[in-house]
Amino acid sequence: MFGSPKKPLDRRPYPQSTDSRPLGIGEQVGRFVYVVDLQDTIHVAPDAPHAHPRVLGLAQEALHAGEIAINQPGHVVEITNLSGTFQFSDRGSLCCVATHLRRIGFVVNEVVWYPPNGSTGPIRLQCP
Amino acid sequence: MPKLIAILERDPARIEIMEAWLNDRFYMYEYSFLKHPSEIYEIVNKRASDLLALCLGCESHDDSGIQPTSVLELISRFLLSQSARFPIIVHSDGNHPLKSVDVHLVQGGWYFVEVEAPQGTDWIGNDWYPALKTALRETARLEDAVH
């Protein structure tokens, strides 16, 4: 279960990016930002600074957000909670993203959690 | 206290792009742009235990005419004398072979990676930021999700 939804810190109502789409098993190899909408759908867009507000657009709430890297078809090399726009900090929610990706059919290699206060380096999570 | 990412880089255009990535993704960490190699000694001496990563621009030598590789050799010798360990990411235009620096640091137990930094700033998002993140992941500890 994801935690409580959050609004983006940047509340400007950006339009949704034309590159934003729901993530499917056929997604191309590359680096993306992702945002989980209130229906648990994972949306992705090409990685770029401050790309998260435009994944859903219109300052919509999200259940989680971060980065995802696909290094071969169907194979996620890494997911993180890195998003300055949303700043999700819950480890369990990040593991939920991994669970959703596995349900879609992805192999997930690394789940990397960054602590919100920056007191330590990142931690590679062993998600159940 | 937040961990620190230190970056030896003087080019304002590069700094602007690097800051955009750092502010958007590594907002939880402190970062500091160093203008001169001598600042590395200072920051390592003062904050070695806080350092999350050290990024070195190979072209960022001082104005004394010393070759960048010479600066890196000196820095690597200094780092090898330290007990703290953090990833080192060097960005270089490829004109200065770093092999000996690489070998010495890796043999000394350091995580070292080199990123090619050609003209322009596209390499920062395409290569430097991913290399920094990979370095942090590769040196991260493993924990159960429930903490």
Interface residues (C-beta under 8 A of the other chain):
Chain A: R31 D47 A48 P49 H50 H52 E67 A69 E78 T80 L82 S83 G84 T85 Q87 R91 G92 L94 C95 E110 V111 V112 W113 Y114 P115 P116 N117 G118 S119 T120 G121 P122 I123 R124 L125 Q126 C127 P128
Chain B: M1 P2 K3 A20 W21 N23 D24 R25 F26 Y27 M28 Y29 E30 L52 G125 P130 K133 L136 R137 T139 A140 R141 L142 E143 D144 A145 V146 H147
